[in-house]
Amino acid sequence: MQIFSTHPVGILQGELGLFSDFENGGEMWTGHGPRERRTTVSFSEPFRSIPAVQLSMSLWDFDTNTAMRAELKAENVTENGFEAVFRTWADTRVARLRVAWTAIGDVPHDDDWEVY
């Protein structure tokens, strides 16, 4: 559980097209076996500490002739951003994918001060 004390809480949201491989014969559409696509997301403003990040698929376009196998994760989360990671495996064919994200965490405040 992430508990916020007296600091203000910030929420940032965004959406990104992770890939569109059917247009150019990319590996998510034509490949087999383990495949991964990783994209760095930078926050427009930094959080005070590492935020909680939630991802969801806002558009998915899978081939219906194969099983839909997928993993979507936020990795390497920092105060400044994270990596959106999509993985698939075996014979799954993914034409395109769009990801929505939300980051929630405490943010700096003008009243913050540090003792040296």
BELJOHU-V70387 format. One record per pair of residues at least 24 apart in sequence whose C-alpha atoms are under 7 Angstrom apart, sorted by sequence separation. I is the first residue (numbers start at 1). GAP is how many residues later the second one is. D is the distance in Angstrom with one decimal. If there is no record, write none. Layout:
BEGIN
i->I gap->GAP d->D
i->I gap->GAP d->D
END
This chain:
BEGIN
i->68 gap->24 d->5.8
i->66 gap->25 d->6.5
i->67 gap->25 d->5.7
i->66 gap->26 d->5.5
i->50 gap->27 d->6.7
i->66 gap->27 d->6.9
i->50 gap->28 d->5.1
i->51 gap->28 d->6.6
i->50 gap->29 d->4.7
i->49 gap->30 d->5.5
i->63 gap->30 d->5.4
i->48 gap->31 d->6.5
i->62 gap->31 d->5.9
i->63 gap->31 d->6.2
i->47 gap->32 d->4.8
i->62 gap->32 d->4.5
i->46 gap->33 d->5.4
i->47 gap->33 d->6.7
i->61 gap->33 d->6.0
i->62 gap->33 d->5.8
i->46 gap->34 d->4.8
i->61 gap->34 d->5.4
i->61 gap->35 d->5.3
i->60 gap->36 d->6.2
i->61 gap->36 d->6.4
i->43 gap->37 d->5.5
i->60 gap->37 d->4.8
i->42 gap->38 d->5.9
i->43 gap->38 d->5.1
i->59 gap->38 d->5.5
i->60 gap->38 d->6.6
i->42 gap->39 d->4.3
i->59 gap->39 d->4.8
i->41 gap->40 d->5.4
i->42 gap->40 d->6.8
i->58 gap->40 d->5.5
i->59 gap->40 d->6.9
i->41 gap->41 d->5.4
i->57 gap->41 d->5.9
i->58 gap->41 d->5.3
i->40 gap->42 d->5.9
i->41 gap->42 d->5.9
i->57 gap->42 d->4.6
i->58 gap->42 d->5.7
i->40 gap->43 d->4.4
i->56 gap->43 d->5.7
i->57 gap->43 d->6.2
i->39 gap->44 d->5.4
i->40 gap->44 d->6.4
i->55 gap->44 d->6.7
i->56 gap->44 d->5.3
i->38 gap->45 d->6.3
i->39 gap->45 d->5.3
i->55 gap->45 d->5.8
i->56 gap->45 d->6.4
i->38 gap->46 d->5.7
i->39 gap->46 d->6.7
i->55 gap->46 d->4.5
i->38 gap->47 d->4.5
i->54 gap->47 d->5.6
i->55 gap->47 d->6.7
i->37 gap->48 d->5.8
i->38 gap->48 d->6.5
i->53 gap->48 d->7.0
i->54 gap->48 d->5.3
i->37 gap->49 d->5.3
i->53 gap->49 d->5.7
i->54 gap->49 d->6.5
i->36 gap->50 d->5.7
i->37 gap->50 d->6.5
i->53 gap->50 d->4.4
i->36 gap->51 d->4.4
i->52 gap->51 d->5.6
i->53 gap->51 d->6.6
i->35 gap->52 d->5.7
i->36 gap->52 d->6.6
i->51 gap->52 d->6.0
i->52 gap->52 d->5.3
i->35 gap->53 d->5.5
i->51 gap->53 d->5.3
i->52 gap->53 d->6.3
i->34 gap->54 d->5.9
i->35 gap->54 d->6.0
i->51 gap->54 d->4.3
i->34 gap->55 d->4.1
i->50 gap->55 d->7.0
i->33 gap->56 d->4.6
i->34 gap->56 d->6.5
i->32 gap->57 d->6.7
i->33 gap->57 d->4.3
i->49 gap->57 d->6.5
i->32 gap->58 d->5.5
i->33 gap->58 d->6.5
i->47 gap->58 d->6.4
i->48 gap->58 d->5.6
i->32 gap->59 d->5.1
i->47 gap->59 d->6.0
i->48 gap->59 d->4.6
i->47 gap->60 d->4.7
i->48 gap->60 d->5.2
i->47 gap->61 d->6.8
i->30 gap->63 d->6.8
i->29 gap->64 d->4.8
i->28 gap->65 d->6.0
i->29 gap->65 d->5.0
i->28 gap->66 d->5.3
i->29 gap->66 d->5.3
i->28 gap->67 d->6.8
i->22 gap->73 d->4.7
i->21 gap->74 d->5.3
i->22 gap->74 d->6.9
i->20 gap->75 d->5.9
i->21 gap->75 d->6.0
i->20 gap->76 d->4.1
i->19 gap->77 d->5.4
i->20 gap->77 d->6.6
i->19 gap->78 d->5.7
i->18 gap->79 d->5.6
i->17 gap->80 d->6.2
i->18 gap->80 d->5.5
i->17 gap->81 d->4.3
i->18 gap->81 d->6.7
i->16 gap->82 d->5.7
i->17 gap->82 d->6.3
i->16 gap->83 d->5.4
i->15 gap->84 d->5.5
i->16 gap->84 d->6.6
i->15 gap->85 d->4.2
i->14 gap->86 d->5.8
i->15 gap->86 d->6.1
i->14 gap->87 d->5.4
i->13 gap->88 d->5.6
i->14 gap->88 d->6.7
i->13 gap->89 d->4.4
i->12 gap->90 d->5.7
i->13 gap->90 d->6.4
i->11 gap->91 d->6.9
i->12 gap->91 d->5.2
i->11 gap->92 d->5.6
i->12 gap->92 d->6.7
i->11 gap->93 d->4.6
i->10 gap->94 d->5.8
i->11 gap->94 d->6.8
i->10 gap->95 d->5.5
i->9 gap->96 d->5.5
i->10 gap->96 d->5.8
i->9 gap->97 d->4.4
i->10 gap->97 d->5.8
i->8 gap->98 d->5.7
i->9 gap->98 d->5.8
i->7 gap->99 d->6.0
i->8 gap->99 d->5.9
i->7 gap->100 d->6.8
i->4 gap->102 d->6.7
END
